[in-house]
């Protein structure tokens, strides 16, 4: 199953760094948060990625173009015509499609633009600024058994995010509100699984996934939920970034499921 990562926004809330680079390229522990997200999926064996680029997307493309070189020990011998010898390397088992989805496109519009790469198959979706220790195969398993068009992961931090009203059985979203004041409600944590039919709810570049499409799916009983009680943290502000940096540097990053 392919993993779609939304990585095209401008990240205005963390403009101290995002004015120089796309938000998913802001580093935690010397690696872009995008790399951390991909490592989470890769830990579970999901290695086929589609990155939805937009603002300063060329920097994401350059990162992956140079990835093998940056992760290898090499000798450049200029005396023999500038030859290069690779001594050791770290190669991820990744296939990465980097798609330009427009500088100003909204979340739904970016997904619509990469429709040809999805090949009519179910796919996973997440945002390029949040990390978690969610058990992704369990999300997929629940989605496949539910018959829902979309299953999203829900968690329990405060406000600023899309609020979910969940049914008594805890398996369906029966109400979706994009933003709310500070609350103790379940919120959209990303890490979604989607059927290709979700594309029928996306009209074009200015479609915001979290508004009409998810609200309509909720009203139709087609928006499922996976409750995650573990760690989740987005990187919206410098304070968020510093929290993640501190956890990584202390060796206490809950999302680091992989071994070096």
JOUR-V958150 format. One record per residue. N is the residue number from 1. RES is the residue in one letter. D_LAST is the distance of its C-alpha to the last C-alpha in Angstrom with 2 decimals. Layout:
# JOUR-V958150
N;RES;D_LAST / N;RES;D_LAST
This chain:
# JOUR-V958150
1;X;24.56 / 2;X;23.95 / 3;X;22.20 / 4;X;24.32 / 5;X;23.04 / 6;X;25.82 / 7;X;25.00 / 8;X;28.51 / 9;X;29.88 / 10;X;30.87 / 11;X;29.28 / 12;X;32.45 / 13;X;31.49 / 14;X;28.78 / 15;X;30.99 / 16;X;30.07 / 17;X;27.13 / 18;X;28.02 / 19;X;31.16 / 20;X;29.02 / 21;X;26.30 / 22;X;25.82 / 23;X;24.44 / 24;X;21.32 / 25;X;20.40 / 26;X;20.59 / 27;X;17.37 / 28;X;15.37 / 29;X;13.19 / 30;X;13.95 / 31;X;13.13 / 32;X;16.02 / 33;X;16.36 / 34;X;17.03 / 35;X;13.48 / 36;X;12.34 / 37;X;15.14 / 38;X;14.32 / 39;X;10.76 / 40;X;12.75 / 41;X;15.19 / 42;X;12.96 / 43;X;11.41 / 44;X;15.11 / 45;X;15.91 / 46;X;17.71 / 47;X;17.03 / 48;X;20.49 / 49;X;20.87 / 50;X;24.03 / 51;X;23.73 / 52;X;27.10 / 53;X;27.63 / 54;X;30.55 / 55;X;30.78 / 56;X;29.39 / 57;X;27.73 / 58;X;27.92 / 59;X;25.09 / 60;X;22.75 / 61;X;24.09 / 62;X;23.64 / 63;X;19.98 / 64;X;19.29 / 65;X;21.88 / 66;X;20.04 / 67;X;16.43 / 68;X;16.21 / 69;X;17.98 / 70;X;15.98 / 71;X;12.65 / 72;X;14.59 / 73;X;16.47 / 74;X;20.11 / 75;X;23.62 / 76;X;26.53 / 77;X;29.83 / 78;X;32.70 / 79;X;35.29 / 80;X;34.92 / 81;X;35.21 / 82;X;31.86 / 83;X;29.71 / 84;X;25.93 / 85;X;23.86 / 86;X;20.17 / 87;X;18.69 / 88;X;15.05 / 89;X;13.24 / 90;X;10.31 / 91;X;12.29 / 92;X;11.75 / 93;X;14.41 / 94;X;16.24 / 95;X;19.95 / 96;X;20.83 / 97;X;24.49 / 98;X;25.39 / 99;X;28.81 / 100;X;31.15 / 101;X;32.66 / 102;X;34.95 / 103;X;34.72 / 104;X;36.74 / 105;X;36.03 / 106;X;35.37 / 107;X;32.65 / 108;X;34.91 / 109;X;36.12 / 110;X;32.67 / 111;X;32.09 / 112;X;35.56 / 113;X;34.91 / 114;X;32.03 / 115;X;34.18 / 116;X;34.57 / 117;X;30.83 / 118;X;30.76 / 119;X;33.23 / 120;X;34.95 / 121;X;32.05 / 122;X;30.51 / 123;X;27.44 / 124;X;24.99 / 125;X;25.28 / 126;X;23.59 / 127;X;23.99 / 128;X;21.87 / 129;X;21.77 / 130;X;20.65 / 131;X;17.58 / 132;X;17.88 / 133;X;16.67 / 134;X;19.57 / 135;X;19.59 / 136;X;20.25 / 137;X;21.61 / 138;X;24.08 / 139;X;25.22 / 140;X;25.85 / 141;X;27.64 / 142;X;29.88 / 143;X;30.66 / 144;X;31.67 / 145;X;33.94 / 146;X;35.48 / 147;X;37.25 / 148;X;36.42 / 149;X;36.01 / 150;X;33.15 / 151;X;30.92 / 152;X;29.18 / 153;X;26.92 / 154;X;28.77 / 155;X;27.76 / 156;X;29.90 / 157;X;29.52 / 158;X;32.60 / 159;X;34.51 / 160;X;33.97 / 161;X;32.69 / 162;X;34.32 / 163;X;36.05 / 164;X;36.21 / 165;X;39.13 / 166;X;38.05 / 167;X;40.57 / 168;X;41.42 / 169;X;39.45 / 170;X;36.26 / 171;X;35.62 / 172;X;37.28 / 173;X;37.57 / 174;X;41.30 / 175;X;41.20 / 176;X;38.97 / 177;X;39.56 / 178;X;37.56 / 179;X;37.79 / 180;X;39.17 / 181;X;39.78 / 182;X;37.67 / 183;X;37.60 / 184;X;35.87 / 185;X;35.82 / 186;X;33.04 / 187;X;31.56 / 188;X;29.95 / 189;X;26.15 / 190;X;25.69 / 191;X;23.41 / 192;X;26.58 / 193;X;27.70 / 194;X;30.82 / 195;X;33.49 / 196;X;34.88 / 197;X;38.10 / 198;X;36.57 / 199;X;37.31 / 200;X;41.00 / 201;X;40.65 / 202;X;39.40 / 203;X;42.30 / 204;X;40.87 / 205;X;39.00 / 206;X;40.29 / 207;X;39.36 / 208;X;37.23 / 209;X;35.27 / 210;X;35.44 / 211;X;39.24 / 212;X;41.64 / 213;X;39.28 / 214;X;37.48 / 215;X;40.71 / 216;X;42.62 / 217;X;40.13 / 218;X;40.34 / 219;X;44.13 / 220;X;44.09 / 221;X;41.95 / 222;X;39.20 / 223;X;36.42 / 224;X;34.36 / 225;X;31.97 / 226;X;28.91 / 227;X;28.88 / 228;X;25.50 / 229;X;25.83 / 230;X;22.28 / 231;X;20.46 / 232;X;21.34 / 233;X;21.75 / 234;X;23.02 / 235;X;23.02 / 236;X;26.76 / 237;X;27.58 / 238;X;26.40 / 239;X;26.54 / 240;X;24.08 / 241;X;21.72 / 242;X;22.05 / 243;X;21.39 / 244;X;18.05 / 245;X;17.24 / 246;X;18.33 / 247;X;16.29 / 248;X;13.03 / 249;X;14.19 / 250;X;15.23 / 251;X;11.99 / 252;X;14.18 / 253;X;13.21 / 254;X;14.53 / 255;X;13.41 / 256;X;9.63 / 257;X;9.86 / 258;X;6.64 / 259;X;3.80 / 260;X;0.00
